[in-house]
């Protein structure tokens, strides 16, 4: 090598050493490097200031002479890194990193770093972390409380003997982890029972997973249940995806409309129920999940077995605990309590005043067959409230298909008046209401807030009634006749 090249090489090496020293001295935290025997080769300025020692004088000393409670020499021997360990230095617990530097598989040095040179930074971070953890815990508790409040056995309204017995059986089922099969017509509350069972069980701190078997395409139901590995099929996520069974570990899973489960999927489902193990689509490793299975259907699975639409062995595995919810027409004593419960929920959700039901309207509700069960009853109540004047549901407020279907004869038999007479009575009622509104508005000097207070209704309802009867907003406008 020429003399010029040697000078260039020497200059480059010196510049690099100066650069490395500058980098180390500008690292906020304390940094030390030792050789494989534990002797200090590098010691940065911030670490020296923290320990109140001269960094230059520590070079060549053994690390145990310089740093109390150090393990740098031990890491050099084991070759195992120690990340985010605690070390007692200068009367404080510090967070440290000890990283072996290897070449050709052999430790040639150990890099050590003391994190959070200023312990106030650590305490501040720990305080923030503690606050975040407490907030997360608070939100989790709130979510669990809301979930438990919304889906408990107290939310299942029914005074009939059948519902009382059914709730006892369901509460007993919550104590175990056996599969539960809930049957009943559409709208009877199968999902509500599933939630109540889950929230009364030891798994209540984790959310209930739900899959509607009829709503998922046949070609996707396997990946929805078992998940898939990345690149398992065209359109799959590049990171893969967990399935419902995997997510339901230590929780419960509800397979709604289980009768619509594709026949080719039923053997795989049976195997999962029996072994609690499955493999993701495109995967090879078995995954264990400690789930509790709840299935629901509005179909008769036993009748589907001879038709080759449902496997008998799967039916036996699902039907360990069987709960059948009877329709409303078979427990008519539950209809009115359920209607009042639904009205209370509607009022709370939308900020209405408490809504009552007139006796003649209750008779119609109780004597209707409700083919849609609770779901239909809720629909009728919401439709009725949307156009209701006042806080009481009367006979004329109910949908026509209820009052005309098998009830017109009953009305005529009770009253003895033809239908035309009942229509005129309704007109008289409306006319009296209009006159009362006009009189109150006149007395209040057309002050809407005062008039609403005198009538005992909200000002919004007053405006609604004025619009209904074409009553002008100002007293000098002409009021049309009813």
Secondary structure, 3 states (H helix, E strand, C coil): CCHHHHHHHHHHHHHHHHHHHHHHHCCCCEEEEEECCCEEEEECHHHHHHHCCCHHHHCCCEHHHHCCCCCHHHHHHHCCCEEEEEEEECCEEEEEEEEEEEECCEEEEEEEEEECCCHHHHHHHHHHHHHHHHHHHHHHHHHHHHHHHHCCHHHCCCCCHHHHHHHHHHHHHCCCCCCEEEEECCCCCHHHHHHHHHHCCCCCCCCCEEEECCCCCCCCHHHHHHEECCCCCCCCCCCCEECHHHHCCCCEEEEECHHHCCHHHHHHHHHHHHHCEEECECCCCEEECCCEEEEEECCCHHHHHHCCCCCHHHHHHHCCEEEEECCHHHCHHHHHHHHHHHHHHHHHHHCCCCCEECHHHHHHHHHCCCCCHHHHHHHHHHHHHHCCCCCEECHHHCCHHHHHCCCHHHHHHHHCCCHHHHHHHHHHHHHHHHHHHHHHHHHCCCCHHHHHHHHCCCHHHHHHHHHHCCCCCCCCCCCCCC
